[in-house]
Amino acid sequence: MAHIDYYLATISPNCYLAGTRPAEVAAKHGATIAYKPLDIMALFSRTGGVPPAQRHPSRQEYRLMEMERAGKLAGLPINLKPAHWPTNPAPASYALIAAQNAGGGDLGALVFAMTRACWAEEKDIAEDAVIKGCLEASGFDPSLADSGLLSGAETYEANLEEAVNAGVFGAPFFITDDGARFWGQDRIAQLDMHLEGTL
């Protein structure tokens, strides 16, 4: 059975634009998928990247153009300058880790709910009520937001180290069990083709 490690950031617009497609691709091919939230700003600093606010104005402008186009292509509304971004991604990430450990809900829907809250619903995903709402809407016990904080923090940090060692430098980033790597929401079709053996 094929496996996908999905490195993501709960504040990433491109993880939002990926929607539930990673989970759909995994299901199509009978693959397992492990969701690995990490600190994207720390990943940038560790791998030669630059946070958006520190990029040259021309890069910042083009990033917004690309986000708008990608939203239209995906059929997803997107606020290019959300009220609560950047925010602390850790609480939502810990809740996602707890949900993955607990099982019983839809992890793909949870990632989408968390990122959508930031990029389309003007909500602060660092807030407890927002996180619990995302958990509940995705079929998880909302009290998971209150549990496993220490183990969540440890896993969150471990995900960053694992990502750096695996060659990850952005999000979303997908690595298959045969070592193929795919960066970006616009590479999900390539991931699909790779899993079906046509790329």
Summary of the structure (lengths in Angstrom):
residues: 199
radius of gyration: 15.9
end to end distance: 18.0
largest distance: 44.8
contacts: 637
relative contact order: 0.21
helix: 57%
strand: 10%
